C-alpha cells in the first residue's frame, strides 16, 4: 500500500507528468533551485533569519503535501509503535521501513517535517524511530538546513563521513600522490 501510494504521487513540470519518486525528486530540485536565489543571505549572520523565513515560505509553496503517501507512512510507523512492546522489538521493523525509503523520499519527508506543526504525529514517529536521522544523514541536504532542523526540532542529523576504501595503505598512497605530482610537473 505504501509503494502504491508513492507511485500515485503526481506532479507536472510544465511539459510532462512525473510520478512516484521522480515527482518527489522534481519537487525537491525545484526547492533547491528556488533557494539558490537566497544564498546571499547566508553571508551575514544578521540575514540568516531572512534565509530561514524564505526557506519555510518556499517549502510551503513548492512542496505539495502528499497526504495519502505521508499518511500511509505515518500509519505504518504508528502500527509498529503501538503493537510492539519496546524499542528492541520495534527496531527491525523500523529498519525495514528505513531501507525502503529512497534518498528523494527522505529529502521530501525531511522538508515536510521541517515545516510541520509542533504536534505533528508523523514527525514525532520519525524522531522516535530515528528514521529521519538514519535516512537523511546519507543525503546531500545542506548543513544549513540540517542545523535549522536541529534548532527547531531538537534532532541533530549529522552527515555521514565517507570513508574511501583504497587499494593501498596510507603510506603507499602518499608516495603515489607524490609521484603523480612529480609526473604532472614534468609534463608541464
Beta strands, then each sheet from edge to edge (+ up, - down):
strand 1: 10-12
strand 2: 17-19
sheet 1: 1+ 2-
end
